[in-house]
Structures are given as C-alpha cells and as structure tokens.
Amino acid sequence: MVNRSALSGEAALTFLGENIPAIGPRFNNRDEALAVARKYLEGNHRVSGKKRETRVQIYLNKQVDGRYSMVVMNSRQVICKLNNLDELLLKRFRKGLKKKLFILTCFVDGENGQECLVLTEGLGA
C-alpha cells in the first residue's frame, strides 16, 4: 500500500486515520526497513512491558545547514534519530501532535512512491 508522504532528507511523514502522524526513516532496501521497524517495536515492548502507550520525549536540534534533527527517547535510551528534516515537515508533524500521539515506523522507496510499513506490515511503535 502506497501512501502520500512528505519527504525530508532521510525521513518521511504521513498521516493515518484521524490525522495521526507516522514518521520515520526512509530506506531503499525493504529488508533493512523491516529490521529497523521491528527493532522499534521490540524496544517499545521491552520498555513499556507490553503496554500500548509509552511516554517518549522528542528533541529537535538545529543543524549547521539550517535543517533539523529529531531525537526520540524513552526513559532509558534513544529510540530513533532522524536527520536533515526541513521546517515544513516539522511544522506538519507538530500540528499532528495535538492529540499527543504519533507512530514511529519506517518507509521504503518503491516504484509507486513511499510504502509505510505500519500500513503494509503493521510495524510501528
């Protein structure tokens, strides 16, 4: 399933259901993307004790070139770091965070656009 995504550097963003943001790194290799998405899911289960909700902190750091990096951390470790994000993608992401809910997943570059693994494989945290 291909979904319309906003792309910025190494990351992609799409909105699911009732405007729930799904953000994550982009990959050319599907197997690599699946492995990383599974790590996100396993890390979330390990920390949360299989609960559906895990509190995370999001840090935005301005890079030298004017773009941003985003670091997602739980109480113990860095879950994900996305580099080279532009302001437009971050504004869309922040707007979607009004419900204090987002999905961390991976995207695969395909012939028909971006494939969001939370939609096609159910892999997201």
C-alpha positions as CSV (number, residue, x, y, z in Angstrom):
1,M,0.0,0.0,0.0
2,V,1.4,3.3,-1.0
3,N,0.5,6.5,0.9
4,R,1.2,10.1,0.1
5,S,4.1,11.1,2.3
6,A,6.1,14.3,2.9
7,L,9.8,13.7,2.4
8,S,12.7,15.5,4.0
9,G,16.3,14.3,3.9
10,E,16.4,10.8,5.4
11,A,12.8,10.8,6.8
12,A,9.2,10.6,5.7
13,L,5.9,11.7,7.3
14,T,2.4,10.7,6.6
15,F,-0.9,11.0,8.4
16,L,-3.1,7.9,9.3
17,G,-6.7,7.6,10.3
18,E,-7.8,10.8,12.0
19,N,-4.6,12.8,11.3
20,I,-2.3,10.6,13.4
21,P,1.3,11.4,12.3
22,A,3.5,8.4,11.3
23,I,7.1,9.4,10.9
24,G,10.4,7.5,10.4
25,P,13.4,6.9,8.3
26,R,13.4,6.2,4.6
27,F,15.1,3.1,3.1
28,N,15.7,1.8,-0.4
29,N,16.1,-1.7,0.9
30,R,12.8,-3.3,2.2
31,D,14.6,-5.9,4.3
32,E,16.6,-3.3,6.1
33,A,13.5,-1.2,6.7
34,L,11.7,-4.2,8.1
35,A,14.6,-5.0,10.5
36,V,14.7,-1.4,11.8
37,A,10.9,-1.2,12.3
38,R,11.0,-4.5,14.2
39,K,13.7,-3.1,16.5
40,Y,11.4,-0.1,17.2
41,L,8.6,-2.4,18.1
42,E,10.7,-4.7,20.2
43,G,12.3,-1.8,22.1
44,N,8.9,-0.3,22.8
45,H,7.6,-3.6,24.2
46,R,10.7,-4.1,26.3
47,V,10.4,-0.7,27.9
48,S,6.6,-0.5,28.2
49,G,6.0,-4.0,29.5
50,K,3.7,-4.7,26.5
51,K,1.5,-1.7,27.3
52,R,0.1,0.1,24.3
53,E,1.4,3.5,25.4
54,T,5.0,4.5,26.1
55,R,5.9,8.0,27.0
56,V,8.7,9.5,24.9
57,Q,10.5,12.8,24.7
58,I,11.2,14.5,21.3
59,Y,14.2,16.7,21.0
60,L,14.7,19.0,18.0
61,N,18.2,20.2,17.2
62,K,19.1,22.7,14.6
63,Q,21.8,21.6,12.3
64,V,24.6,23.8,10.8
65,D,22.9,23.7,7.4
66,G,19.6,25.1,8.8
67,R,17.7,21.8,8.8
68,Y,16.9,19.9,11.9
69,S,17.5,16.6,13.6
70,M,14.9,14.9,15.7
71,V,15.7,12.6,18.6
72,V,13.0,10.3,20.1
73,M,13.9,9.0,23.5
74,N,12.1,6.9,26.1
75,S,13.1,6.9,29.8
76,R,16.2,4.7,29.1
77,Q,17.6,5.2,25.6
78,V,17.4,6.8,22.2
79,I,14.8,5.1,20.1
80,C,15.4,6.9,16.9
81,K,17.3,9.8,15.4
82,L,16.2,11.4,12.2
83,N,18.5,13.9,10.4
84,N,18.1,16.5,7.8
85,L,14.4,17.4,8.4
86,D,13.2,20.7,6.9
87,E,10.9,23.2,8.7
88,L,7.8,22.3,6.7
89,L,7.9,18.7,7.7
90,L,8.4,19.6,11.3
91,K,5.5,22.1,11.2
92,R,3.3,19.4,9.8
93,F,4.5,16.9,12.4
94,R,3.9,19.3,15.3
95,K,0.4,20.1,14.0
96,G,-0.4,16.4,14.1
97,L,0.9,16.0,17.7
98,K,-2.1,17.9,19.1
99,K,-3.5,14.5,20.2
100,K,-0.2,13.7,21.8
101,L,0.1,10.6,19.7
102,F,2.3,9.6,16.9
103,I,3.6,6.4,15.3
104,L,7.3,5.7,14.7
105,T,7.7,3.5,11.7
106,C,9.8,3.1,8.5
107,F,9.2,3.9,4.9
108,V,10.5,2.1,1.8
109,D,11.1,3.9,-1.5
110,G,9.2,2.0,-4.1
111,E,8.3,2.3,-7.8
112,N,4.9,3.8,-6.9
113,G,6.1,6.1,-4.1
114,Q,6.7,5.6,-0.4
115,E,5.5,2.4,1.3
116,C,4.6,3.0,5.0
117,L,5.4,-0.2,7.0
118,V,2.8,0.5,9.6
119,L,0.2,0.2,6.9
120,T,1.6,-2.7,4.9
121,E,3.2,-4.8,7.7
122,G,1.7,-3.5,10.9
123,L,5.2,-2.4,12.1
124,G,5.2,0.7,14.1
125,A,5.7,1.8,17.7
